[in-house]
């Protein structure tokens, strides 16, 4: 099996143990969390998916909801 750049090797994410068998977190060869994902988009560049206008609701519901 050929290795690709950024491919995770589980043996590199194992937490090493000290002489008394206690774990030594933060000393893994690789970060065990998911890596290689896309970078987060800047807020200004994110698509707006939650905008609702009154026209999105039926006319009857718009009339009923007015104070």
Secondary structure as UniProt FT lines:
FT   TURN            5..6
FT   HELIX           10..12
FT   TURN            19..20
FT   TURN            25..26
FT   HELIX           43..45
FT   HELIX           54..56
FT   HELIX           59..64
//
